[in-house]
């Protein structure tokens, strides 16, 4: 196995571990009865993208894209 393949494999392992940790850090999406009453439309509900939870969701989405790209790259056998 070439050095580039080893590096990509190590990066894939690191991304996998980071993705697992980020998913476990996130809160559940079930809002219970608050979603029925419209509690999600408060100031905090509208600005969720600026909170730590919103950042975790964005970082998770980026890591998922990197994970899939690395998986495809490793499966192509170009190196």
Phi and psi in radians as a Rosetta constraint file:
Dihedral C 1 N 2 CA 2 C 2 CIRCULARHARMONIC -1.319 0.35
Dihedral N 2 CA 2 C 2 N 3 CIRCULARHARMONIC 2.935 0.35
Dihedral C 2 N 3 CA 3 C 3 CIRCULARHARMONIC -1.155 0.35
Dihedral N 3 CA 3 C 3 N 4 CIRCULARHARMONIC -0.624 0.35
Dihedral C 3 N 4 CA 4 C 4 CIRCULARHARMONIC -1.143 0.35
Dihedral N 4 CA 4 C 4 N 5 CIRCULARHARMONIC -0.715 0.35
Dihedral C 4 N 5 CA 5 C 5 CIRCULARHARMONIC -1.120 0.35
Dihedral N 5 CA 5 C 5 N 6 CIRCULARHARMONIC -0.672 0.35
Dihedral C 5 N 6 CA 6 C 6 CIRCULARHARMONIC -1.095 0.35
Dihedral N 6 CA 6 C 6 N 7 CIRCULARHARMONIC -0.756 0.35
Dihedral C 6 N 7 CA 7 C 7 CIRCULARHARMONIC -1.125 0.35
Dihedral N 7 CA 7 C 7 N 8 CIRCULARHARMONIC -0.774 0.35
Dihedral C 7 N 8 CA 8 C 8 CIRCULARHARMONIC -1.132 0.35
Dihedral N 8 CA 8 C 8 N 9 CIRCULARHARMONIC -0.655 0.35
Dihedral C 8 N 9 CA 9 C 9 CIRCULARHARMONIC -1.133 0.35
Dihedral N 9 CA 9 C 9 N 10 CIRCULARHARMONIC -0.731 0.35
Dihedral C 9 N 10 CA 10 C 10 CIRCULARHARMONIC -1.154 0.35
Dihedral N 10 CA 10 C 10 N 11 CIRCULARHARMONIC -0.717 0.35
Dihedral C 10 N 11 CA 11 C 11 CIRCULARHARMONIC -1.102 0.35
Dihedral N 11 CA 11 C 11 N 12 CIRCULARHARMONIC -0.668 0.35
Dihedral C 11 N 12 CA 12 C 12 CIRCULARHARMONIC -1.099 0.35
Dihedral N 12 CA 12 C 12 N 13 CIRCULARHARMONIC -0.721 0.35
Dihedral C 12 N 13 CA 13 C 13 CIRCULARHARMONIC -1.139 0.35
Dihedral N 13 CA 13 C 13 N 14 CIRCULARHARMONIC -0.754 0.35
Dihedral C 13 N 14 CA 14 C 14 CIRCULARHARMONIC -1.112 0.35
Dihedral N 14 CA 14 C 14 N 15 CIRCULARHARMONIC -0.758 0.35
Dihedral C 14 N 15 CA 15 C 15 CIRCULARHARMONIC -1.119 0.35
Dihedral N 15 CA 15 C 15 N 16 CIRCULARHARMONIC -0.682 0.35
Dihedral C 15 N 16 CA 16 C 16 CIRCULARHARMONIC -1.095 0.35
Dihedral N 16 CA 16 C 16 N 17 CIRCULARHARMONIC -0.771 0.35
Dihedral C 16 N 17 CA 17 C 17 CIRCULARHARMONIC -1.159 0.35
Dihedral N 17 CA 17 C 17 N 18 CIRCULARHARMONIC -0.723 0.35
Dihedral C 17 N 18 CA 18 C 18 CIRCULARHARMONIC -1.135 0.35
Dihedral N 18 CA 18 C 18 N 19 CIRCULARHARMONIC -0.697 0.35
Dihedral C 18 N 19 CA 19 C 19 CIRCULARHARMONIC -1.130 0.35
Dihedral N 19 CA 19 C 19 N 20 CIRCULARHARMONIC -0.719 0.35
Dihedral C 19 N 20 CA 20 C 20 CIRCULARHARMONIC -1.099 0.35
Dihedral N 20 CA 20 C 20 N 21 CIRCULARHARMONIC -0.780 0.35
Dihedral C 20 N 21 CA 21 C 21 CIRCULARHARMONIC -1.129 0.35
Dihedral N 21 CA 21 C 21 N 22 CIRCULARHARMONIC -0.729 0.35
Dihedral C 21 N 22 CA 22 C 22 CIRCULARHARMONIC -1.141 0.35
Dihedral N 22 CA 22 C 22 N 23 CIRCULARHARMONIC -0.690 0.35
Dihedral C 22 N 23 CA 23 C 23 CIRCULARHARMONIC -1.155 0.35
Dihedral N 23 CA 23 C 23 N 24 CIRCULARHARMONIC -0.677 0.35
Dihedral C 23 N 24 CA 24 C 24 CIRCULARHARMONIC -1.237 0.35
Dihedral N 24 CA 24 C 24 N 25 CIRCULARHARMONIC -0.441 0.35
Dihedral C 24 N 25 CA 25 C 25 CIRCULARHARMONIC -1.366 0.35
Dihedral N 25 CA 25 C 25 N 26 CIRCULARHARMONIC -0.335 0.35
Dihedral C 25 N 26 CA 26 C 26 CIRCULARHARMONIC -1.356 0.35
Dihedral N 26 CA 26 C 26 N 27 CIRCULARHARMONIC 2.676 0.35
Dihedral C 26 N 27 CA 27 C 27 CIRCULARHARMONIC -1.395 0.35
Dihedral N 27 CA 27 C 27 N 28 CIRCULARHARMONIC 2.834 0.35
Dihedral C 27 N 28 CA 28 C 28 CIRCULARHARMONIC -1.223 0.35
Dihedral N 28 CA 28 C 28 N 29 CIRCULARHARMONIC 2.729 0.35
Dihedral C 28 N 29 CA 29 C 29 CIRCULARHARMONIC -1.594 0.35
Dihedral N 29 CA 29 C 29 N 30 CIRCULARHARMONIC -0.085 0.35
Dihedral C 29 N 30 CA 30 C 30 CIRCULARHARMONIC -1.394 0.35
Dihedral N 30 CA 30 C 30 N 31 CIRCULARHARMONIC 2.142 0.35
Dihedral C 30 N 31 CA 31 C 31 CIRCULARHARMONIC -1.725 0.35
Dihedral N 31 CA 31 C 31 N 32 CIRCULARHARMONIC -0.056 0.35
Dihedral C 31 N 32 CA 32 C 32 CIRCULARHARMONIC 1.190 0.35
Dihedral N 32 CA 32 C 32 N 33 CIRCULARHARMONIC -2.522 0.35
Dihedral C 32 N 33 CA 33 C 33 CIRCULARHARMONIC -1.313 0.35
Dihedral N 33 CA 33 C 33 N 34 CIRCULARHARMONIC -0.264 0.35
Dihedral C 33 N 34 CA 34 C 34 CIRCULARHARMONIC -1.110 0.35
Dihedral N 34 CA 34 C 34 N 35 CIRCULARHARMONIC -0.540 0.35
Dihedral C 34 N 35 CA 35 C 35 CIRCULARHARMONIC -1.240 0.35
Dihedral N 35 CA 35 C 35 N 36 CIRCULARHARMONIC -0.532 0.35
Dihedral C 35 N 36 CA 36 C 36 CIRCULARHARMONIC -1.225 0.35
Dihedral N 36 CA 36 C 36 N 37 CIRCULARHARMONIC -0.705 0.35
Dihedral C 36 N 37 CA 37 C 37 CIRCULARHARMONIC -1.402 0.35
Dihedral N 37 CA 37 C 37 N 38 CIRCULARHARMONIC -0.076 0.35
Dihedral C 37 N 38 CA 38 C 38 CIRCULARHARMONIC 1.533 0.35
Dihedral N 38 CA 38 C 38 N 39 CIRCULARHARMONIC 0.370 0.35
Dihedral C 38 N 39 CA 39 C 39 CIRCULARHARMONIC -1.202 0.35
Dihedral N 39 CA 39 C 39 N 40 CIRCULARHARMONIC -0.312 0.35
Dihedral C 39 N 40 CA 40 C 40 CIRCULARHARMONIC -1.277 0.35
Dihedral N 40 CA 40 C 40 N 41 CIRCULARHARMONIC -0.263 0.35
Dihedral C 40 N 41 CA 41 C 41 CIRCULARHARMONIC -1.617 0.35
Dihedral N 41 CA 41 C 41 N 42 CIRCULARHARMONIC 0.481 0.35
Dihedral C 41 N 42 CA 42 C 42 CIRCULARHARMONIC -1.495 0.35
Dihedral N 42 CA 42 C 42 N 43 CIRCULARHARMONIC 3.125 0.35
Dihedral C 42 N 43 CA 43 C 43 CIRCULARHARMONIC -1.006 0.35
Dihedral N 43 CA 43 C 43 N 44 CIRCULARHARMONIC -0.756 0.35
Dihedral C 43 N 44 CA 44 C 44 CIRCULARHARMONIC -1.229 0.35
Dihedral N 44 CA 44 C 44 N 45 CIRCULARHARMONIC -0.577 0.35
Dihedral C 44 N 45 CA 45 C 45 CIRCULARHARMONIC -1.209 0.35
Dihedral N 45 CA 45 C 45 N 46 CIRCULARHARMONIC -0.661 0.35
Dihedral C 45 N 46 CA 46 C 46 CIRCULARHARMONIC -1.298 0.35
Dihedral N 46 CA 46 C 46 N 47 CIRCULARHARMONIC -0.516 0.35
Dihedral C 46 N 47 CA 47 C 47 CIRCULARHARMONIC -1.809 0.35
Dihedral N 47 CA 47 C 47 N 48 CIRCULARHARMONIC 0.498 0.35
Dihedral C 47 N 48 CA 48 C 48 CIRCULARHARMONIC -1.138 0.35
Dihedral N 48 CA 48 C 48 N 49 CIRCULARHARMONIC -0.445 0.35
Dihedral C 48 N 49 CA 49 C 49 CIRCULARHARMONIC -1.174 0.35
Dihedral N 49 CA 49 C 49 N 50 CIRCULARHARMONIC -0.329 0.35
Dihedral C 49 N 50 CA 50 C 50 CIRCULARHARMONIC -1.621 0.35
Dihedral N 50 CA 50 C 50 N 51 CIRCULARHARMONIC -0.152 0.35
Dihedral C 50 N 51 CA 51 C 51 CIRCULARHARMONIC -1.487 0.35
Dihedral N 51 CA 51 C 51 N 52 CIRCULARHARMONIC 3.066 0.35
Dihedral C 51 N 52 CA 52 C 52 CIRCULARHARMONIC -1.110 0.35
Dihedral N 52 CA 52 C 52 N 53 CIRCULARHARMONIC -0.667 0.35
Dihedral C 52 N 53 CA 53 C 53 CIRCULARHARMONIC -1.089 0.35
Dihedral N 53 CA 53 C 53 N 54 CIRCULARHARMONIC -0.725 0.35
Dihedral C 53 N 54 CA 54 C 54 CIRCULARHARMONIC -1.126 0.35
Dihedral N 54 CA 54 C 54 N 55 CIRCULARHARMONIC -0.680 0.35
Dihedral C 54 N 55 CA 55 C 55 CIRCULARHARMONIC -1.162 0.35
Dihedral N 55 CA 55 C 55 N 56 CIRCULARHARMONIC -0.654 0.35
Dihedral C 55 N 56 CA 56 C 56 CIRCULARHARMONIC -1.095 0.35
Dihedral N 56 CA 56 C 56 N 57 CIRCULARHARMONIC -0.683 0.35
Dihedral C 56 N 57 CA 57 C 57 CIRCULARHARMONIC -1.137 0.35
Dihedral N 57 CA 57 C 57 N 58 CIRCULARHARMONIC -0.747 0.35
Dihedral C 57 N 58 CA 58 C 58 CIRCULARHARMONIC -1.154 0.35
Dihedral N 58 CA 58 C 58 N 59 CIRCULARHARMONIC -0.757 0.35
Dihedral C 58 N 59 CA 59 C 59 CIRCULARHARMONIC -1.129 0.35
Dihedral N 59 CA 59 C 59 N 60 CIRCULARHARMONIC -0.671 0.35
Dihedral C 59 N 60 CA 60 C 60 CIRCULARHARMONIC -1.092 0.35
Dihedral N 60 CA 60 C 60 N 61 CIRCULARHARMONIC -0.729 0.35
Dihedral C 60 N 61 CA 61 C 61 CIRCULARHARMONIC -1.104 0.35
Dihedral N 61 CA 61 C 61 N 62 CIRCULARHARMONIC -0.707 0.35
Dihedral C 61 N 62 CA 62 C 62 CIRCULARHARMONIC -1.150 0.35
Dihedral N 62 CA 62 C 62 N 63 CIRCULARHARMONIC -0.754 0.35
Dihedral C 62 N 63 CA 63 C 63 CIRCULARHARMONIC -1.164 0.35
Dihedral N 63 CA 63 C 63 N 64 CIRCULARHARMONIC -0.575 0.35
Dihedral C 63 N 64 CA 64 C 64 CIRCULARHARMONIC -1.122 0.35
Dihedral N 64 CA 64 C 64 N 65 CIRCULARHARMONIC -0.737 0.35
Dihedral C 64 N 65 CA 65 C 65 CIRCULARHARMONIC -1.108 0.35
Dihedral N 65 CA 65 C 65 N 66 CIRCULARHARMONIC -0.747 0.35
Dihedral C 65 N 66 CA 66 C 66 CIRCULARHARMONIC -1.130 0.35
Dihedral N 66 CA 66 C 66 N 67 CIRCULARHARMONIC -0.714 0.35
Dihedral C 66 N 67 CA 67 C 67 CIRCULARHARMONIC -1.042 0.35
Dihedral N 67 CA 67 C 67 N 68 CIRCULARHARMONIC -0.834 0.35
Dihedral C 67 N 68 CA 68 C 68 CIRCULARHARMONIC -1.142 0.35
Dihedral N 68 CA 68 C 68 N 69 CIRCULARHARMONIC -0.687 0.35
Dihedral C 68 N 69 CA 69 C 69 CIRCULARHARMONIC -1.107 0.35
Dihedral N 69 CA 69 C 69 N 70 CIRCULARHARMONIC -0.746 0.35
Dihedral C 69 N 70 CA 70 C 70 CIRCULARHARMONIC -1.176 0.35
Dihedral N 70 CA 70 C 70 N 71 CIRCULARHARMONIC -0.657 0.35
Dihedral C 70 N 71 CA 71 C 71 CIRCULARHARMONIC -1.111 0.35
Dihedral N 71 CA 71 C 71 N 72 CIRCULARHARMONIC -0.748 0.35
Dihedral C 71 N 72 CA 72 C 72 CIRCULARHARMONIC -1.161 0.35
Dihedral N 72 CA 72 C 72 N 73 CIRCULARHARMONIC -0.737 0.35
Dihedral C 72 N 73 CA 73 C 73 CIRCULARHARMONIC -1.087 0.35
Dihedral N 73 CA 73 C 73 N 74 CIRCULARHARMONIC -0.740 0.35
Dihedral C 73 N 74 CA 74 C 74 CIRCULARHARMONIC -1.217 0.35
Dihedral N 74 CA 74 C 74 N 75 CIRCULARHARMONIC -0.488 0.35
Dihedral C 74 N 75 CA 75 C 75 CIRCULARHARMONIC -1.447 0.35
Dihedral N 75 CA 75 C 75 N 76 CIRCULARHARMONIC -0.280 0.35
Dihedral C 75 N 76 CA 76 C 76 CIRCULARHARMONIC -1.323 0.35
Dihedral N 76 CA 76 C 76 N 77 CIRCULARHARMONIC -0.309 0.35
Dihedral C 76 N 77 CA 77 C 77 CIRCULARHARMONIC 0.979 0.35
Dihedral N 77 CA 77 C 77 N 78 CIRCULARHARMONIC 0.757 0.35
Dihedral C 77 N 78 CA 78 C 78 CIRCULARHARMONIC -1.561 0.35
Dihedral N 78 CA 78 C 78 N 79 CIRCULARHARMONIC -0.174 0.35
